[in-house]
Amino acid sequence: MTFELSHYNAALLFALCASTVFGITQRSTPRDMLKYAAYCFALFAGGVIVAAWVMWFIKH
Amino acid sequence: MAQNATTVNQPQNATAASWTSMATIAPIAGWLFPGLGHFIQRRWIRGLLLMLAVCTMFFAGLGMQGKVYSFNVGDLLDILGFIGDLGSGLLYFLARVMNWGGGNIHRAVADYGTKYIVVAGLLNVIAAIDAHHIAIGKKP
């Protein structure tokens, strides 16, 4: 069984799973868990986009 | 007076005993199978989400043809990879028994898969520690 993912989709799946665990484990109430998970996901996904643009500018 | 003190202390000792056993069992169960430490404490939704997150990462990593590290005393990164993989508990032993995770150096995504498997183990350790915190009453 092989699993084909683009680099960006792989990064998004990673962000989704990691932020789910971070949200549940690092906060106490469900509302705070959801907010923190969304915050972590935004940082992961945003970080990927920012890093991609930085690499593009370095190359050009 | 002394009898009263003994009577009052008995329930506290009983509570302390159950508190200690759950505080030990929950993280071990959580390490063995993702989310199990939360399930045995009736945190069903949290346990389910943790199980889905860790298992998705682990099996996605295998699907990307990532490498599952075996015990080794060679390169430091290989040793750390083994320790990270071991965090997945029974999933790791299942992968070893089934001979999954041979790796594929010809695919760039396979390297991502290797990292997925290591991170799944590390996240599972965080989840097991969270189960311990719930058991000792540090977290609701």
N, CA and C atoms of all chains as a GROMACS GRO file, in nm:
protein
  600
    1MET      N    1   0.085  -0.119   0.000
    1MET     CA    2   0.000   0.000   0.000
    1MET      C    3   0.088   0.124   0.000
    2THR      N    4   0.072   0.206  -0.100
    2THR     CA    5   0.147   0.332  -0.100
    2THR      C    6   0.048   0.448  -0.099
    3PHE      N    7   0.098   0.560  -0.052
    3PHE     CA    8   0.014   0.674  -0.025
    3PHE      C    9   0.078   0.793  -0.094
    4GLU      N   10   0.011   0.847  -0.195
    4GLU     CA   11   0.070   0.957  -0.272
    4GLU      C   12   0.018   1.090  -0.220
    5LEU      N   13   0.106   1.172  -0.171
    5LEU     CA   14   0.069   1.306  -0.124
    5LEU      C   15   0.169   1.406  -0.181
    6SER      N   16   0.118   1.525  -0.216
    6SER     CA   17   0.212   1.630  -0.254
    6SER      C   18   0.279   1.681  -0.126
    7HIS      N   19   0.387   1.755  -0.141
    7HIS     CA   20   0.459   1.805  -0.025
    7HIS      C   21   0.368   1.894   0.060
    8TYR      N   22   0.288   1.978  -0.008
    8TYR     CA   23   0.202   2.071   0.066
    8TYR      C   24   0.092   1.995   0.142
    9ASN      N   25   0.031   1.895   0.076
    9ASN     CA   26  -0.072   1.817   0.144
    9ASN      C   27  -0.014   1.737   0.261
   10ALA      N   28   0.109   1.688   0.243
   10ALA     CA   29   0.175   1.617   0.352
   10ALA      C   30   0.196   1.711   0.471
   11ALA      N   31   0.235   1.835   0.441
   11ALA     CA   32   0.256   1.933   0.549
   11ALA      C   33   0.123   1.966   0.618
   12LEU      N   34   0.015   1.976   0.538
   12LEU     CA   35  -0.116   2.007   0.598
   12LEU      C   36  -0.166   1.893   0.686
   13LEU      N   37  -0.147   1.768   0.640
   13LEU     CA   38  -0.190   1.653   0.720
   13LEU      C   39  -0.111   1.646   0.851
   14PHE      N   40   0.018   1.673   0.840
   14PHE     CA   41   0.104   1.679   0.959
   14PHE      C   42   0.052   1.785   1.056
   15ALA      N   43   0.022   1.904   1.000
   15ALA     CA   44  -0.027   2.015   1.083
   15ALA      C   45  -0.158   1.979   1.152
   16LEU      N   46  -0.247   1.914   1.079
   16LEU     CA   47  -0.379   1.878   1.134
   16LEU      C   48  -0.363   1.781   1.252
   17CYS      N   49  -0.285   1.676   1.232
   17CYS     CA   50  -0.269   1.575   1.338
   17CYS      C   51  -0.194   1.632   1.459
   18ALA      N   52  -0.086   1.704   1.432
   18ALA     CA   53  -0.006   1.758   1.544
   18ALA      C   54  -0.087   1.861   1.622
   19SER      N   55  -0.161   1.949   1.552
   19SER     CA   56  -0.235   2.051   1.626
   19SER      C   57  -0.352   1.991   1.703
   20THR      N   58  -0.408   1.880   1.654
   20THR     CA   59  -0.513   1.812   1.730
   20THR      C   60  -0.458   1.764   1.865
   21VAL      N   61  -0.342   1.699   1.860
   21VAL     CA   62  -0.281   1.648   1.984
   21VAL      C   63  -0.240   1.764   2.076
   22PHE      N   64  -0.179   1.867   2.017
   22PHE     CA   65  -0.138   1.983   2.098
   22PHE      C   66  -0.260   2.047   2.166
   23GLY      N   67  -0.366   2.065   2.091
   23GLY     CA   68  -0.486   2.130   2.146
   23GLY      C   69  -0.542   2.052   2.264
   24ILE      N   70  -0.554   1.920   2.248
   24ILE     CA   71  -0.612   1.837   2.355
   24ILE      C   72  -0.522   1.831   2.478
   25THR      N   73  -0.392   1.822   2.455
   25THR     CA   74  -0.302   1.799   2.568
   25THR      C   75  -0.257   1.927   2.639
   26GLN      N   76  -0.259   2.039   2.570
   26GLN     CA   77  -0.202   2.160   2.629
   26GLN      C   78  -0.305   2.254   2.691
   27ARG      N   79  -0.434   2.225   2.676
   27ARG     CA   80  -0.538   2.309   2.734
   27ARG      C   81  -0.638   2.224   2.812
   28SER      N   82  -0.714   2.287   2.899
   28SER     CA   83  -0.800   2.212   2.990
   28SER      C   84  -0.946   2.206   2.949
   29THR      N   85  -1.001   2.313   2.895
   29THR     CA   86  -1.143   2.313   2.860
   29THR      C   87  -1.161   2.292   2.710
   30PRO      N   88  -1.273   2.232   2.668
   30PRO     CA   89  -1.293   2.205   2.525
   30PRO      C   90  -1.281   2.330   2.437
   31ARG      N   91  -1.336   2.442   2.487
   31ARG     CA   92  -1.329   2.566   2.408
   31ARG      C   93  -1.184   2.610   2.388
   32ASP      N   94  -1.106   2.606   2.496
   32ASP     CA   95  -0.964   2.644   2.486
   32ASP      C   96  -0.886   2.546   2.398
   33MET      N   97  -0.924   2.416   2.407
   33MET     CA   98  -0.856   2.315   2.324
   33MET      C   99  -0.876   2.346   2.176
   34LEU      N  100  -1.002   2.379   2.141
   34LEU     CA  101  -1.035   2.409   2.001
   34LEU      C  102  -0.960   2.533   1.953
   35LYS      N  103  -0.958   2.635   2.037
   35LYS     CA  104  -0.891   2.759   1.999
   35LYS      C  105  -0.740   2.737   1.983
   36TYR      N  106  -0.682   2.661   2.075
   36TYR     CA  107  -0.537   2.639   2.068
   36TYR      C  108  -0.501   2.550   1.949
   37ALA      N  109  -0.587   2.450   1.922
   37ALA     CA  110  -0.561   2.363   1.805
   37ALA      C  111  -0.567   2.446   1.676
   38ALA      N  112  -0.667   2.535   1.667
   38ALA     CA  113  -0.678   2.620   1.548
   38ALA      C  114  -0.558   2.712   1.536
   39TYR      N  115  -0.513   2.763   1.650
   39TYR     CA  116  -0.396   2.852   1.652
   39TYR      C  117  -0.271   2.778   1.604
   40CYS      N  118  -0.251   2.656   1.656
   40CYS     CA  119  -0.134   2.575   1.615
   40CYS      C  120  -0.142   2.541   1.466
   41PHE      N  121  -0.262   2.504   1.420
   41PHE     CA  122  -0.277   2.470   1.278
   41PHE      C  123  -0.244   2.591   1.190
   42ALA      N  124  -0.293   2.708   1.232
   42ALA     CA  125  -0.266   2.830   1.154
   42ALA      C  126  -0.116   2.858   1.150
   43LEU      N  127  -0.048   2.837   1.264
   43LEU     CA  128   0.097   2.861   1.266
   43LEU      C  129   0.172   2.760   1.178
   44PHE      N  130   0.132   2.632   1.187
   44PHE     CA  131   0.196   2.530   1.103
   44PHE      C  132   0.177   2.563   0.955
   45ALA      N  133   0.048   2.582   0.916
   45ALA     CA  134   0.017   2.604   0.774
   45ALA      C  135   0.076   2.736   0.726
   46GLY      N  136   0.063   2.841   0.809
   46GLY     CA  137   0.119   2.971   0.773
   46GLY      C  138   0.270   2.964   0.763
   47GLY      N  139   0.332   2.891   0.853
   47GLY     CA  140   0.478   2.876   0.851
   47GLY      C  141   0.526   2.812   0.722
   48VAL      N  142   0.450   2.713   0.675
   48VAL     CA  143   0.486   2.646   0.549
   48VAL      C  144   0.482   2.745   0.433
   49ILE      N  145   0.373   2.826   0.430
   49ILE     CA  146   0.358   2.922   0.319
   49ILE      C  147   0.468   3.028   0.325
   50VAL      N  148   0.493   3.079   0.445
   50VAL     CA  149   0.599   3.181   0.460
   50VAL      C  150   0.735   3.123   0.420
   51ALA      N  151   0.764   3.002   0.467
   51ALA     CA  152   0.893   2.939   0.433
   51ALA      C  153   0.904   2.918   0.283
   52ALA      N  154   0.793   2.881   0.218
   52ALA     CA  155   0.795   2.860   0.073
   52ALA      C  156   0.826   2.990  -0.001
   53TRP      N  157   0.763   3.101   0.044
   53TRP     CA  158   0.792   3.230  -0.020
   53TRP      C  159   0.936   3.274   0.006
   54VAL      N  160   0.986   3.251   0.126
   54VAL     CA  161   1.125   3.287   0.157
   54VAL      C  162   1.220   3.213   0.063
   55MET      N  163   1.192   3.083   0.043
   55MET     CA  164   1.278   3.004  -0.047
   55MET      C  165   1.267   3.055  -0.190
   56TRP      N  166   1.145   3.097  -0.230
   56TRP     CA  167   1.126   3.149  -0.366
   56TRP      C  168   1.207   3.277  -0.385
   57PHE      N  169   1.204   3.366  -0.286
   57PHE     CA  170   1.279   3.492  -0.296
   57PHE      C  171   1.429   3.466  -0.294
   58ILE      N  172   1.474   3.368  -0.218
   58ILE     CA  173   1.617   3.335  -0.216
   58ILE      C  174   1.662   3.287  -0.353
   59LYS      N  175   1.574   3.206  -0.415
   59LYS     CA  176   1.612   3.150  -0.546
   59LYS      C  177   1.613   3.258  -0.654
   60HIS      N  178   1.517   3.351  -0.647
   60HIS     CA  179   1.509   3.455  -0.751
   60HIS      C  180   1.581   3.580  -0.706
   61MET      N  181  -1.015   0.982   7.048
   61MET     CA  182  -0.960   1.084   6.956
   61MET      C  183  -0.876   1.017   6.847
   62ALA      N  184  -0.788   0.926   6.894
   62ALA     CA  185  -0.703   0.856   6.798
   62ALA      C  186  -0.786   0.770   6.704
   63GLN      N  187  -0.895   0.709   6.761
   63GLN     CA  188  -0.983   0.626   6.676
   63GLN      C  189  -1.049   0.711   6.569
   64ASN      N  190  -1.095   0.834   6.609
   64ASN     CA  191  -1.159   0.923   6.513
   64ASN      C  192  -1.064   0.959   6.399
   65ALA      N  193  -0.940   0.987   6.439
   65ALA     CA  194  -0.841   1.023   6.337
   65ALA      C  195  -0.820   0.908   6.239
   66THR      N  196  -0.817   0.784   6.291
   66THR     CA  197  -0.800   0.667   6.204
   66THR      C  198  -0.919   0.652   6.110
   67THR      N  199  -1.040   0.671   6.167
   67THR     CA  200  -1.161   0.657   6.086
   67THR      C  201  -1.164   0.760   5.975
   68VAL      N  202  -1.124   0.882   6.008
   68VAL     CA  203  -1.125   0.989   5.909
   68VAL      C  204  -1.021   0.963   5.800
   69ASN      N  205  -0.905   0.906   5.838
   69ASN     CA  206  -0.797   0.886   5.742
   69ASN      C  207  -0.821   0.770   5.646
   70GLN      N  208  -0.908   0.675   5.685
   70GLN     CA  209  -0.926   0.557   5.600
   70GLN      C  210  -0.973   0.589   5.458
   71PRO      N  211  -1.080   0.675   5.442
   71PRO     CA  212  -1.122   0.704   5.306
   71PRO      C  213  -1.014   0.774   5.224
   72GLN      N  214  -0.936   0.860   5.292
   72GLN     CA  215  -0.829   0.930   5.221
   72GLN      C  216  -0.725   0.832   5.168
   73ASN      N  217  -0.692   0.731   5.253
   73ASN     CA  218  -0.594   0.631   5.210
   73ASN      C  219  -0.648   0.550   5.093
   74ALA      N  220  -0.780   0.516   5.101
   74ALA     CA  221  -0.841   0.441   4.992
   74ALA      C  222  -0.836   0.521   4.863
   75THR      N  223  -0.867   0.652   4.874
   75THR     CA  224  -0.863   0.737   4.755
   75THR      C  225  -0.721   0.745   4.700
   76ALA      N  226  -0.624   0.759   4.792
   76ALA     CA  227  -0.484   0.769   4.748
   76ALA      C  228  -0.440   0.643   4.676
   77ALA      N  229  -0.489   0.525   4.721
   77ALA     CA  230  -0.449   0.401   4.657
   77ALA      C  231  -0.501   0.393   4.514
   78SER      N  232  -0.632   0.427   4.492
   78SER     CA  233  -0.686   0.420   4.357
   78SER      C  234  -0.622   0.528   4.269
   79TRP      N  235  -0.595   0.642   4.328
   79TRP     CA  236  -0.532   0.752   4.257
   79TRP      C  237  -0.395   0.708   4.203
   80THR      N  238  -0.319   0.638   4.284
   80THR     CA  239  -0.186   0.594   4.245
   80THR      C  240  -0.192   0.490   4.133
   81SER      N  241  -0.284   0.394   4.146
   81SER     CA  242  -0.290   0.289   4.044
   81SER      C  243  -0.332   0.346   3.909
   82MET      N  244  -0.433   0.435   3.907
   82MET     CA  245  -0.475   0.494   3.780
   82MET      C  246  -0.364   0.582   3.722
   83ALA      N  247  -0.294   0.654   3.811
   83ALA     CA  248  -0.185   0.741   3.764
   83ALA      C  249  -0.074   0.661   3.700
   84THR      N  250  -0.063   0.532   3.734
   84THR     CA  251   0.039   0.446   3.673
   84THR      C  252  -0.016   0.376   3.549
   85ILE      N  253  -0.140   0.326   3.562
   85ILE     CA  254  -0.199   0.247   3.452
   85ILE      C  255  -0.229   0.335   3.329
   86ALA      N  256  -0.285   0.455   3.354
   86ALA     CA  257  -0.329   0.539   3.242
   86ALA      C  258  -0.217   0.573   3.143
   87PRO      N  259  -0.101   0.621   3.189
   87PRO     CA  260   0.003   0.651   3.090
   87PRO      C  261   0.057   0.527   3.018
   88ILE      N  262   0.061   0.414   3.091
   88ILE     CA  263   0.109   0.291   3.025
   88ILE      C  264   0.011   0.247   2.917
   89ALA      N  265  -0.120   0.253   2.952
   89ALA     CA  266  -0.223   0.217   2.854
   89ALA      C  267  -0.219   0.313   2.735
   90GLY      N  268  -0.200   0.442   2.767
   90GLY     CA  269  -0.193   0.544   2.661
   90GLY      C  270  -0.074   0.523   2.570
   91TRP      N  271   0.036   0.477   2.627
   91TRP     CA  272   0.155   0.449   2.545
   91TRP      C  273   0.130   0.324   2.458
   92LEU      N  274   0.070   0.221   2.519
   92LEU     CA  275   0.050   0.096   2.445
   92LEU      C  276  -0.038   0.117   2.323
   93PHE      N  277  -0.150   0.188   2.343
   93PHE     CA  278  -0.238   0.216   2.228
   93PHE      C  279  -0.285   0.360   2.237
   94PRO      N  280  -0.270   0.438   2.130
   94PRO     CA  281  -0.306   0.580   2.134
   94PRO      C  282  -0.450   0.602   2.180
   95GLY      N  283  -0.468   0.686   2.281
   95GLY     CA  284  -0.601   0.721   2.330
   95GLY      C  285  -0.654   0.630   2.439
   96LEU      N  286  -0.593   0.514   2.459
   96LEU     CA  287  -0.644   0.418   2.557
   96LEU      C  288  -0.637   0.474   2.700
   97GLY      N  289  -0.535   0.554   2.728
   97GLY     CA  290  -0.523   0.615   2.860
   97GLY      C  291  -0.638   0.710   2.891
   98HIS      N  292  -0.693   0.772   2.785
   98HIS     CA  293  -0.809   0.860   2.803
   98HIS      C  294  -0.938   0.778   2.807
   99PHE      N  295  -0.944   0.672   2.726
   99PHE     CA  296  -1.064   0.587   2.724
   99PHE      C  297  -1.092   0.528   2.863
  100ILE      N  298  -0.988   0.478   2.930
  100ILE     CA  299  -1.010   0.412   3.059
  100ILE      C  300  -1.047   0.512   3.168
  101GLN      N  301  -1.032   0.642   3.136
  101GLN     CA  302  -1.077   0.746   3.230
  101GLN      C  303  -1.205   0.814   3.181
  102ARG      N  304  -1.269   0.750   3.085
  102ARG     CA  305  -1.397   0.795   3.030
  102ARG      C  306  -1.389   0.931   2.960
  103ARG      N  307  -1.273   0.962   2.905
  103ARG     CA  308  -1.262   1.082   2.820
  103ARG      C  309  -1.272   1.033   2.677
  104TRP      N  310  -1.396   1.001   2.636
  104TRP     CA  311  -1.416   0.931   2.509
  104TRP      C  312  -1.376   1.014   2.388
  105ILE      N  313  -1.422   1.138   2.384
  105ILE     CA  314  -1.397   1.220   2.264
  105ILE      C  315  -1.249   1.254   2.252
  106ARG      N  316  -1.188   1.293   2.365
  106ARG     CA  317  -1.044   1.323   2.362
  106ARG      C  318  -0.965   1.199   2.318
  107GLY      N  319  -1.001   1.085   2.375
  107GLY     CA  320  -0.931   0.961   2.340
  107GLY      C  321  -0.946   0.927   2.193
  108LEU      N  322  -1.068   0.945   2.143
  108LEU     CA  323  -1.093   0.914   2.001
  108LEU      C  324  -1.012   1.005   1.910
  109LEU      N  325  -1.011   1.135   1.943
  109LEU     CA  326  -0.936   1.230   1.859
  109LEU      C  327  -0.786   1.202   1.864
  110LEU      N  328  -0.736   1.168   1.984
  110LEU     CA  329  -0.593   1.136   1.995
  110LEU      C  330  -0.560   1.009   1.916
  111MET      N  331  -0.648   0.910   1.928
  111MET     CA  332  -0.627   0.784   1.855
  111MET      C  333  -0.624   0.810   1.703
  112LEU      N  334  -0.722   0.890   1.656
  112LEU     CA  335  -0.728   0.919   1.513
  112LEU      C  336  -0.603   0.994   1.467
  113ALA      N  337  -0.562   1.095   1.546
  113ALA     CA  338  -0.446   1.176   1.506
  113ALA      C  339  -0.319   1.092   1.499
  114VAL      N  340  -0.293   1.015   1.604
  114VAL     CA  341  -0.168   0.938   1.609
  114VAL      C  342  -0.170   0.824   1.506
  115CYS      N  343  -0.282   0.752   1.498
  115CYS     CA  344  -0.288   0.640   1.402
  115CYS      C  345  -0.282   0.691   1.258
  116THR      N  346  -0.349   0.804   1.230
  116THR     CA  347  -0.342   0.861   1.095
  116THR      C  348  -0.198   0.893   1.058
  117MET      N  349  -0.126   0.957   1.152
  117MET     CA  350   0.014   0.991   1.122
  117MET      C  351   0.098   0.866   1.102
  118PHE      N  352   0.078   0.768   1.190
  118PHE     CA  353   0.160   0.646   1.182
  118PHE      C  354   0.136   0.572   1.050
  119PHE      N  355   0.008   0.551   1.017
  119PHE     CA  356  -0.021   0.472   0.896
  119PHE      C  357   0.003   0.553   0.768
  120ALA      N  358  -0.016   0.686   0.776
  120ALA     CA  359   0.018   0.768   0.660
  120ALA      C  360   0.169   0.761   0.635
  121GLY      N  361   0.246   0.760   0.744
  121GLY     CA  362   0.392   0.747   0.731
  121GLY      C  363   0.430   0.615   0.667
  122LEU      N  364   0.363   0.509   0.710
  122LEU     CA  365   0.391   0.377   0.648
  122LEU      C  366   0.349   0.378   0.501
  123GLY      N  367   0.234   0.442   0.473
  123GLY     CA  368   0.185   0.450   0.335
  123GLY      C  369   0.279   0.528   0.244
  124MET      N  370   0.348   0.625   0.302
  124MET     CA  371   0.446   0.702   0.223
  124MET      C  372   0.579   0.629   0.213
  125GLN      N  373   0.580   0.504   0.257
  125GLN     CA  374   0.698   0.419   0.254
  125GLN      C  375   0.810   0.471   0.344
  126GLY      N  376   0.767   0.526   0.458
  126GLY     CA  377   0.865   0.571   0.557
  126GLY      C  378   0.934   0.452   0.623
  127LYS      N  379   1.044   0.483   0.690
  127LYS     CA  380   1.125   0.377   0.753
  127LYS      C  381   1.087   0.363   0.900
  128VAL      N  382   1.073   0.239   0.946
  128VAL     CA  383   1.055   0.212   1.089
  128VAL      C  384   1.191   0.166   1.143
  129TYR      N  385   1.243   0.242   1.238
  129TYR     CA  386   1.376   0.212   1.291
  129TYR      C  387   1.372   0.089   1.381
  130SER      N  388   1.474   0.007   1.371
  130SER     CA  389   1.489  -0.104   1.466
  130SER      C  390   1.594  -0.063   1.570
  131PHE      N  391   1.608  -0.145   1.674
  131PHE     CA  392   1.707  -0.114   1.777
  131PHE      C  393   1.846  -0.108   1.714
  132ASN      N  394   1.920  -0.006   1.748
  132ASN     CA  395   2.054   0.006   1.692
  132ASN      C  396   2.142   0.086   1.786
  133VAL      N  397   2.272   0.071   1.771
  133VAL     CA  398   2.367   0.149   1.852
  133VAL      C  399   2.465   0.220   1.758
  134GLY      N  400   2.416   0.253   1.640
  134GLY     CA  401   2.503   0.315   1.541
  134GLY      C  402   2.495   0.466   1.544
  135ASP      N  403   2.443   0.524   1.436
  135ASP     CA  404   2.434   0.669   1.422
  135ASP      C  405   2.337   0.726   1.526
  136LEU      N  406   2.372   0.845   1.579
  136LEU     CA  407   2.289   0.906   1.683
  136LEU      C  408   2.147   0.932   1.634
  137LEU      N  409   2.133   0.978   1.509
  137LEU     CA  410   1.999   1.007   1.456
  137LEU      C  411   1.916   0.880   1.444
  138ASP      N  412   1.982   0.768   1.412
  138ASP     CA  413   1.910   0.640   1.405
  138ASP      C  414   1.863   0.596   1.544
  139ILE      N  415   1.947   0.620   1.645
  139ILE     CA  416   1.908   0.584   1.782
  139ILE      C  417   1.787   0.668   1.825
  140LEU      N  418   1.794   0.801   1.795
  140LEU     CA  419   1.682   0.889   1.831
  140LEU      C  420   1.556   0.851   1.753
  141GLY      N  421   1.575   0.812   1.628
  141GLY     CA  422   1.461   0.766   1.548
  141GLY      C  423   1.394   0.645   1.609
  142PHE      N  424   1.476   0.553   1.657
  142PHE     CA  425   1.423   0.432   1.723
  142PHE      C  426   1.344   0.470   1.849
  143ILE      N  427   1.401   0.562   1.928
  143ILE     CA  428   1.332   0.604   2.052
  143ILE      C  429   1.198   0.671   2.017
  144GLY      N  430   1.200   0.756   1.915
  144GLY     CA  431   1.075   0.820   1.872
  144GLY      C  432   0.972   0.719   1.824
  145ASP      N  433   1.015   0.624   1.742
  145ASP     CA  434   0.924   0.521   1.690
  145ASP      C  435   0.864   0.438   1.803
  146LEU      N  436   0.947   0.411   1.904
  146LEU     CA  437   0.902   0.328   2.016
  146LEU      C  438   0.786   0.392   2.091
  147GLY      N  439   0.774   0.525   2.081
  147GLY     CA  440   0.664   0.595   2.148
  147GLY      C  441   0.527   0.552   2.100
  148SER      N  442   0.519   0.491   1.984
  148SER     CA  443   0.389   0.448   1.931
  148SER      C  444   0.336   0.322   1.997
  149GLY      N  445   0.415   0.259   2.082
  149GLY     CA  446   0.369   0.143   2.158
  149GLY      C  447   0.342   0.022   2.070
  150LEU      N  448   0.221  -0.033   2.080
  150LEU     CA  449   0.189  -0.156   2.007
  150LEU      C  450   0.193  -0.136   1.856
  151LEU      N  451   0.164  -0.013   1.810
  151LEU     CA  452   0.171   0.012   1.665
  151LEU      C  453   0.312  -0.014   1.613
  152TYR      N  454   0.411   0.026   1.693
  152TYR     CA  455   0.550   0.004   1.654
  152TYR      C  456   0.580  -0.146   1.645
  153PHE      N  457   0.538  -0.221   1.750
  153PHE     CA  458   0.567  -0.364   1.750
  153PHE      C  459   0.491  -0.436   1.639
  154LEU      N  460   0.368  -0.387   1.610
  154LEU     CA  461   0.292  -0.444   1.498
  154LEU      C  462   0.368  -0.424   1.366
  155ALA      N  463   0.418  -0.302   1.348
  155ALA     CA  464   0.493  -0.273   1.225
  155ALA      C  465   0.619  -0.360   1.214
  156ARG      N  466   0.685  -0.383   1.327
  156ARG     CA  467   0.805  -0.466   1.325
  156ARG      C  468   0.772  -0.612   1.294
  157VAL      N  469   0.664  -0.660   1.359
  157VAL     CA  470   0.625  -0.801   1.339
  157VAL      C  471   0.581  -0.824   1.194
  158MET      N  472   0.505  -0.728   1.140
  158MET     CA  473   0.454  -0.743   1.003
  158MET      C  474   0.559  -0.705   0.898
  159ASN      N  475   0.676  -0.663   0.946
  159ASN     CA  476   0.784  -0.622   0.856
  159ASN      C  477   0.746  -0.504   0.768
  160TRP      N  478   0.668  -0.411   0.825
  160TRP     CA  479   0.632  -0.288   0.754
  160TRP      C  480   0.743  -0.186   0.776
  161GLY      N  481   0.744  -0.084   0.691
  161GLY     CA  482   0.836   0.027   0.713
  161GLY      C  483   0.979  -0.001   0.675
  162GLY      N  484   0.996  -0.060   0.558
  162GLY     CA  485   1.132  -0.087   0.509
  162GLY      C  486   1.202   0.037   0.458
  163GLY      N  487   1.123   0.142   0.426
  163GLY     CA  488   1.182   0.265   0.372
  163GLY      C  489   1.206   0.253   0.222
  164ASN      N  490   1.221   0.369   0.158
  164ASN     CA  491   1.247   0.372   0.015
  164ASN      C  492   1.328   0.498  -0.016
  165ILE      N  493   1.456   0.479  -0.041
  165ILE     CA  494   1.544   0.596  -0.059
  165ILE      C  495   1.522   0.664  -0.193
  166HIS      N  496   1.445   0.601  -0.284
  166HIS     CA  497   1.423   0.659  -0.417
  166HIS      C  498   1.308   0.758  -0.420
  167ARG      N  499   1.231   0.767  -0.312
  167ARG     CA  500   1.116   0.858  -0.308
  167ARG      C  501   1.141   0.967  -0.204
  168ALA      N  502   1.124   1.094  -0.246
  168ALA     CA  503   1.142   1.204  -0.151
  168ALA      C  504   1.037   1.199  -0.041
  169VAL      N  505   0.915   1.159  -0.079
  169VAL     CA  506   0.805   1.157   0.019
  169VAL      C  507   0.827   1.049   0.125
  170ALA      N  508   0.907   0.947   0.092
  170ALA     CA  509   0.934   0.842   0.190
  170ALA      C  510   1.007   0.899   0.312
  171ASP      N  511   1.089   1.002   0.290
  171ASP     CA  512   1.158   1.065   0.401
  171ASP      C  513   1.057   1.136   0.491
  172TYR      N  514   0.955   1.196   0.429
  172TYR     CA  515   0.847   1.256   0.508
  172TYR      C  516   0.778   1.147   0.591
  173GLY      N  517   0.758   1.032   0.527
  173GLY     CA  518   0.692   0.921   0.596
  173GLY      C  519   0.769   0.879   0.720
  174THR      N  520   0.902   0.874   0.708
  174THR     CA  521   0.986   0.840   0.824
  174THR      C  522   0.963   0.939   0.937
  175LYS      N  523   0.956   1.068   0.902
  175LYS     CA  524   0.934   1.171   1.005
  175LYS      C  525   0.793   1.159   1.063
  176TYR      N  526   0.696   1.128   0.980
  176TYR     CA  527   0.559   1.108   1.028
  176TYR      C  528   0.556   1.000   1.137
  177ILE      N  529   0.625   0.889   1.110
  177ILE     CA  530   0.622   0.776   1.204
  177ILE      C  531   0.690   0.815   1.336
  178VAL      N  532   0.802   0.885   1.327
  178VAL     CA  533   0.871   0.928   1.450
  178VAL      C  534   0.783   1.026   1.528
  179VAL      N  535   0.724   1.123   1.457
  179VAL     CA  536   0.642   1.224   1.526
  179VAL      C  537   0.515   1.161   1.585
  180ALA      N  538   0.460   1.061   1.517
  180ALA     CA  539   0.343   0.991   1.573
  180ALA      C  540   0.379   0.932   1.710
  181GLY      N  541   0.498   0.875   1.721
  181GLY     CA  542   0.543   0.819   1.850
  181GLY      C  543   0.560   0.928   1.954
  182LEU      N  544   0.618   1.041   1.915
  182LEU     CA  545   0.639   1.150   2.011
  182LEU      C  546   0.507   1.209   2.057
  183LEU      N  547   0.413   1.225   1.963
  183LEU     CA  548   0.281   1.278   2.001
  183LEU      C  549   0.209   1.181   2.094
  184ASN      N  550   0.229   1.051   2.071
  184ASN     CA  551   0.165   0.952   2.158
  184ASN      C  552   0.220   0.960   2.300
  185VAL      N  553   0.349   0.991   2.312
  185VAL     CA  554   0.408   1.009   2.447
  185VAL      C  555   0.344   1.130   2.516
  186ILE      N  556   0.324   1.239   2.441
  186ILE     CA  557   0.259   1.358   2.498
  186ILE      C  558   0.118   1.322   2.544
  187ALA      N  559   0.047   1.243   2.462
  187ALA     CA  560  -0.090   1.203   2.497
  187ALA      C  561  -0.090   1.114   2.622
  188ALA      N  562   0.009   1.026   2.635
  188ALA     CA  563   0.018   0.940   2.753
  188ALA      C  564   0.045   1.022   2.879
  189ILE      N  565   0.129   1.124   2.868
  189ILE     CA  566   0.155   1.212   2.982
  189ILE      C  567   0.029   1.289   3.020
  190ASP      N  568  -0.048   1.328   2.917
  190ASP     CA  569  -0.175   1.398   2.944
  190ASP      C  570  -0.270   1.306   3.022
  191ALA      N  571  -0.273   1.177   2.986
  191ALA     CA  572  -0.357   1.080   3.058
  191ALA      C  573  -0.313   1.072   3.204
  192HIS      N  574  -0.183   1.079   3.228
  192HIS     CA  575  -0.131   1.079   3.365
  192HIS      C  576  -0.178   1.204   3.440
  193HIS      N  577  -0.174   1.319   3.374
  193HIS     CA  578  -0.217   1.444   3.438
  193HIS      C  579  -0.366   1.439   3.475
  194ILE      N  580  -0.445   1.377   3.389
  194ILE     CA  581  -0.588   1.362   3.420
  194ILE      C  582  -0.603   1.270   3.543
  195ALA      N  583  -0.524   1.164   3.547
  195ALA     CA  584  -0.536   1.066   3.656
  195ALA      C  585  -0.497   1.126   3.792
  196ILE      N  586  -0.401   1.215   3.793
  196ILE     CA  587  -0.360   1.274   3.922
  196ILE      C  588  -0.442   1.398   3.955
  197GLY      N  589  -0.536   1.435   3.870
  197GLY     CA  590  -0.624   1.547   3.898
  197GLY      C  591  -0.566   1.683   3.863
  198LYS      N  592  -0.455   1.682   3.792
  198LYS     CA  593  -0.394   1.809   3.752
  198LYS      C  594  -0.475   1.875   3.640
  199LYS      N  595  -0.552   1.792   3.570
  199LYS     CA  596  -0.630   1.842   3.455
  199LYS      C  597  -0.768   1.778   3.460
  200PRO      N  598  -0.875   1.854   3.425
  200PRO     CA  599  -1.010   1.794   3.430
  200PRO      C  600  -1.033   1.690   3.322
   0.00000   0.00000   0.00000
